[in-house]
Amino acid sequence: MSGTYDGSMLKHTEWNRRDLFRTGTSAALALALGRKADAARADRMGEWRNRVSGMAYRRLGRTNYMVSEVVCGGNTIAPDNYGHVEEAIDRGLNYLDTAPAYGRGRSELGYAKVVAGSNRERVFLNTKVSIWNSNRNALFQRIFDSQSESEQARLRTKVQDELERRRALDPDHICHYFTGQQSSLEAALLANAMEPEFGHKIDRPAEYRERVLKSVDDSLRALGTDYLDLLMVPHGANSAYEVTAFPEVFEAFEILRKSGKVRHFAVSAHSDPGGVLDGAVESGQYSAAMVAYNIVNHAYVDGALDRARRADLGVIAMKVARPCHHGRGNGMPNDPRRVAMIEKAVPGKLNVPRKCYLWALRDPRIAAVNSELKNSQMVTENLLLAASKHA
């Protein structure tokens, strides 16, 4: 199906356009679409999958994957909740994001139903290694707990100095996307601070190489496929150190690449996304990254995005709407200051999340935005944002 058109695809695309004009927001949407960065030309060389007329695609850095401007986040996908993903693919979406941690494994099992048979070649499939970072933090926490009070105080000071140096806890930098984000960041920085002195107490080949290899094999079985187009390690990196200082992880990459199990490697980051991007560029091991990027934190990320683009490292933006819109029903009120930021940047009769996505898609350094497509209604609404602005 790669690079082809069929009647059902065109039918869905036309339905999308009719829906646009039924929404009563067509003028605002048309204006916002016109301000997006240019998508790839139809004759652009690259790896095209599931190309549908009217959908906009961009090149994901040196992977050379031509990905839809909106990609599907996997946190709510499950074996009993995946039919709307098939609808999205029929409309031209071609990138699926998941992780073993999502739904405690149910996300990968749900996507297995989506990609079964010939559908596998219609999409680019990504998963992550969710165990390495948290397991490493726990190992170093146990070592930390065994140290004297004075030694613990010294290590805490190193962590605090690093947090301040990077302004990592600035509210508009960390953004607090989920419960436990700050504690996870602090635990990772503690492990980083301890690694040079206490790293010899860790079985590095087992913890940093074999865990990656096992996680990938487990994910391939769950997904029902024999290869991944992209693998993100770590899932939720917190620093440049975590993507530069672990040759055992790079050894795992090479084993996976040579075996044909993984085509390209990437990293994801919620905290200090700019620092992680810089580390990914420095390492030379990564082809892409998925990082938190939005109207609230962009000043902390812009320089790294420039450097990533020069290095041809592809970037997918995630947590694009979360700082302005708490969409998971967690009872938290939206921040009026942040809502005002996006309302000013993207005026018109569109809801706040869609404005956030359209703001990010103005940036030519971004290949796509990750949207947590929970149901058919969200597929209809959010894939309109990936419509070609020249259609």
C-alpha positions in Angstrom: 0.0 0.0 0.0 3.0 2.3 0.4 2.8 5.4 -1.9 -0.5 4.4 -3.5 -4.0 5.8 -3.7 -7.3 3.9 -3.7 -10.9 4.8 -3.7 -11.5 4.3 0.0 -8.6 6.7 0.8 -9.9 9.4 -1.5 -13.4 8.9 -0.1 -12.2 9.5 3.4 -10.2 12.6 2.4 -13.3 14.1 0.7 -15.4 13.3 3.8 -12.8 15.2 5.9 -13.2 18.3 3.8 -17.0 18.2 4.0 -16.7 17.8 7.8 -14.4 20.9 7.9 -17.2 23.0 6.5 -19.8 21.5 8.8 -17.9 22.5 11.9 -18.6 26.3 11.7 -14.9 26.9 12.2 -13.8 26.6 8.6 -12.5 30.1 8.2 -10.4 29.9 11.4 -9.1 26.5 10.4 -8.3 27.5 6.9 -6.4 30.5 8.1 -4.5 28.4 10.6 -3.7 25.7 8.1 -2.3 28.4 5.8 0.2 29.4 8.4 1.7 25.9 8.8 5.3 25.3 7.6 5.5 23.8 4.2 5.0 20.0 3.9 7.0 17.8 1.7 6.4 18.1 -2.0 4.7 15.1 -3.6 7.9 14.4 -5.7 10.2 14.6 -2.6 12.5 11.7 -2.4 12.0 9.6 0.7 10.3 6.6 2.1 6.5 7.1 1.6 3.9 4.9 3.3 0.2 5.1 3.1 0.2 8.4 1.1 -3.3 9.9 0.8 -4.3 12.8 -1.3 -4.9 15.9 0.8 -2.8 14.8 3.8 0.4 16.7 4.5 3.6 14.8 5.2 7.1 15.9 6.3 10.5 14.2 6.3 11.6 12.9 9.7 15.3 13.8 9.5 17.8 11.3 8.3 15.3 8.4 8.8 14.0 9.7 5.5 10.6 8.6 6.6 7.8 10.8 5.2 5.4 11.0 8.2 1.9 12.5 8.5 1.9 15.8 10.3 -0.2 14.3 13.0 0.9 10.9 14.4 -1.0 8.6 16.8 0.1 8.4 20.4 -0.5 5.0 22.0 -1.3 5.6 25.6 -5.0 4.7 25.3 -4.8 2.1 22.6 -5.8 -1.4 23.7 -7.0 -4.7 22.2 -10.6 -3.4 22.8 -9.9 0.2 21.7 -8.2 0.4 18.3 -10.8 0.6 15.5 -10.4 4.4 15.4 -6.7 4.0 14.6 -7.7 2.0 11.5 -9.9 4.9 10.5 -7.0 7.3 11.0 -4.8 5.2 8.7 -7.5 5.1 6.0 -7.3 8.9 6.1 -3.6 9.0 5.7 -2.0 8.8 9.1 1.1 6.6 8.9 3.0 6.7 12.2 2.1 4.8 15.4 3.8 5.5 18.7 3.7 3.1 21.6 5.6 1.8 24.6 5.5 -1.3 26.9 4.5 1.0 29.7 1.4 2.2 28.0 -1.7 0.5 29.5 0.8 -2.0 31.1 1.4 -3.6 27.8 -2.1 -3.3 26.4 -1.1 -0.5 23.9 1.3 -2.8 22.1 -1.3 -5.6 22.0 -3.8 -3.2 20.6 -1.5 -2.0 17.9 -0.8 -5.6 17.0 -4.4 -5.8 15.8 -3.9 -2.7 13.7 -0.7 -3.7 12.0 -1.7 -7.4 11.4 -1.0 -8.7 7.9 -0.4 -6.3 5.0 -1.3 -3.3 7.2 2.2 -3.4 8.7 3.7 -1.8 5.6 1.2 1.0 5.7 2.7 2.6 8.8 6.0 3.5 10.6 5.9 1.8 13.9 7.8 3.0 17.0 8.1 1.7 20.5 10.4 2.4 23.4 12.4 0.9 26.2 10.5 1.8 29.3 12.5 -0.2 31.9 16.1 1.0 31.6 15.7 4.4 33.0 13.5 3.6 36.0 15.5 0.4 36.8 18.7 2.4 36.8 17.3 5.0 39.1 16.2 2.3 41.6 19.7 0.7 41.5 21.4 3.9 42.4 18.8 4.8 45.0 19.7 1.7 46.9 23.3 2.6 46.8 22.5 6.1 47.9 20.5 4.8 50.8 23.6 2.9 52.0 25.8 6.0 52.2 26.5 8.2 55.2 24.5 11.3 55.9 27.3 13.5 54.8 27.8 11.6 51.6 24.1 11.8 50.8 24.2 15.5 51.5 27.1 16.0 49.1 25.2 14.1 46.3 22.0 16.0 46.9 24.0 19.2 46.5 25.3 18.0 43.1 21.7 17.3 42.0 20.5 20.7 43.2 23.3 22.5 41.4 22.5 20.7 38.2 18.8 21.5 38.5 19.7 25.2 39.0 22.3 25.3 36.2 19.7 24.0 33.7 16.8 25.9 35.2 15.1 22.5 35.0 12.4 23.2 37.5 11.3 26.5 36.0 7.5 26.1 35.8 7.5 26.9 32.1 10.4 24.5 31.5 9.3 21.4 33.3 5.6 22.2 32.7 4.5 19.3 35.0 2.9 17.1 32.3 2.2 14.2 34.7 2.4 13.3 38.4 5.8 12.2 39.4 7.7 14.0 36.6 9.8 16.1 39.0 10.7 13.1 41.2 11.6 11.1 38.2 13.9 13.9 37.0 15.6 14.3 40.4 16.1 10.5 40.6 17.7 10.4 37.2 20.0 13.3 38.0 21.0 11.6 41.3 21.9 8.5 39.3 23.9 10.6 36.9 25.8 12.2 39.8 26.6 8.8 41.3 27.6 7.0 38.1 31.2 8.1 37.9 32.0 7.1 41.5 29.6 4.2 42.0 28.9 2.9 38.6 31.3 0.0 39.1 28.7 -1.5 41.4 26.2 -1.8 38.6 26.4 -4.8 36.2 26.4 -2.5 33.2 26.2 -5.1 30.4 23.2 -6.7 32.0 21.4 -3.5 33.0 22.2 -1.3 30.0 22.6 -3.7 27.1 20.7 -6.9 27.8 17.7 -5.1 29.2 17.4 -3.1 26.0 17.7 -6.3 23.9 15.1 -8.2 26.0 12.7 -5.3 26.0 12.8 -5.1 22.2 12.2 -8.8 21.8 9.2 -8.6 24.2 7.8 -5.7 22.3 8.2 -7.4 18.9 6.3 -10.4 20.2 3.5 -8.2 21.7 3.3 -6.1 18.5 3.2 -9.2 16.2 6.0 -7.9 14.0 9.6 -8.8 13.3 11.0 -5.2 13.1 10.5 -1.7 14.3 11.0 1.4 12.2 12.1 3.4 15.2 13.1 2.5 18.8 13.3 5.1 21.5 15.9 4.6 24.3 15.6 5.8 26.9 11.8 6.3 27.2 11.7 9.7 28.9 15.4 10.7 29.1 16.1 13.5 31.6 19.5 14.7 30.5 22.1 14.7 27.8 24.2 12.4 29.9 21.7 9.6 29.5 22.1 9.6 25.7 25.9 10.0 25.6 27.5 8.1 28.4 26.3 4.5 27.9 28.3 2.6 25.3 26.5 -0.6 26.4 23.2 0.9 25.0 25.0 1.7 21.7 26.2 -1.8 21.6 22.6 -3.0 21.9 21.7 -0.6 19.0 24.3 -2.2 16.8 23.1 -5.7 17.6 19.5 -4.7 16.9 20.4 -2.9 13.7 22.5 -5.8 12.3 19.8 -8.3 13.1 17.2 -6.2 11.3 15.0 -5.8 14.4 15.3 -2.0 14.4 15.9 0.3 11.5 16.6 3.6 13.3 17.1 4.8 16.9 15.6 7.7 18.7 15.0 9.1 22.2 12.0 10.7 24.0 12.1 13.4 26.6 9.7 15.3 28.7 12.1 17.1 31.1 14.9 19.2 29.7 14.0 18.4 26.1 16.6 20.8 24.8 19.4 19.2 26.7 18.4 15.7 25.6 18.2 16.9 22.0 21.7 18.3 22.2 22.9 15.0 23.7 21.3 13.0 20.9 23.1 15.2 18.3 26.4 14.9 20.2 26.2 11.1 20.4 25.8 10.6 16.7 23.7 7.5 17.5 20.2 8.8 17.0 18.2 9.6 13.9 15.2 11.2 15.6 13.7 12.3 18.9 10.3 12.9 20.3 10.4 15.7 22.8 8.0 18.0 24.8 7.7 21.2 22.7 4.9 23.7 23.0 4.1 27.4 23.2 5.0 27.4 26.9 8.5 25.8 26.9 9.7 26.7 23.4 12.3 29.3 24.6 14.1 26.5 26.5 14.2 24.3 23.4 14.7 26.5 20.4 18.5 26.5 20.3 18.6 22.7 20.4 16.0 22.5 17.7 18.2 24.6 15.4 21.2 22.3 16.2 19.1 19.1 15.6 18.0 20.5 12.2 21.5 21.2 11.2 22.4 17.6 12.2 19.4 16.2 10.2 18.0 14.7 13.4 14.2 14.5 13.0 11.9 15.8 15.7 8.4 14.9 16.6 6.7 17.2 19.1 4.8 15.8 22.0 3.0 17.3 25.0 2.1 20.1 22.6 -1.3 20.9 24.1 -0.9 19.6 27.7 0.5 22.8 29.3 -2.6 24.8 28.1 -5.2 22.0 28.3 -5.5 19.3 30.9 -7.3 16.8 28.6 -7.1 13.7 30.8 -9.9 14.6 33.1 -7.5 15.0 36.1 -9.5 17.8 37.6 -6.8 20.4 37.2 -7.9 23.8 36.0 -6.3 25.2 32.8 -3.8 28.0 33.5 -5.4 31.2 32.2 -2.0 32.8 31.4 -1.1 29.9 29.2 -4.5 29.7 27.6 -4.1 33.4 26.8 -0.8 32.7 25.1 -2.2 30.3 22.6 -5.4 32.3 22.0 -3.3 35.3 21.1 -1.0 33.2 18.9 -3.7 31.3 17.1 -6.9 33.4 17.0 -10.3 32.2 15.9 -13.0 29.7 16.7 -10.9 26.6 17.4 -10.5 24.8 20.7 -7.3 25.2 22.7 -5.7 21.8 21.9 -6.1 22.2 18.2 -4.7 25.7 18.4 -1.7 24.2 20.2 -1.1 21.6 17.5 -1.4 24.2 14.7 1.0 26.5 16.5 3.7 23.7 16.6 3.1 22.9 13.0 4.2 26.4 12.0 7.7 25.3 12.9 9.7 23.8 9.9 12.0 22.1 12.4 9.1 19.9 13.5 8.2 16.8 11.4 4.9 16.1 13.2 2.9 16.5 16.4 1.9 13.5 18.5 -1.8 13.4 19.3 -3.4 11.0 21.8 -6.2 10.0 19.5 -8.7 8.3 21.9 -11.7 7.8 19.6 -13.2 8.5 16.2 -14.2 12.0 17.1 -10.6 12.9 17.9 -9.5 11.3 14.7 -11.9 13.4 12.7 -11.0 16.7 14.5 -7.3 16.3 14.7 -6.4 14.8 11.4 -8.0 17.9 9.8 -5.0 19.7 11.2 -2.7 17.6 9.0 -4.6 18.6 5.9 -2.5 19.9 3.1 -2.6 23.7 3.2 -2.6 23.8 -0.6 -5.4 21.2 -1.1 
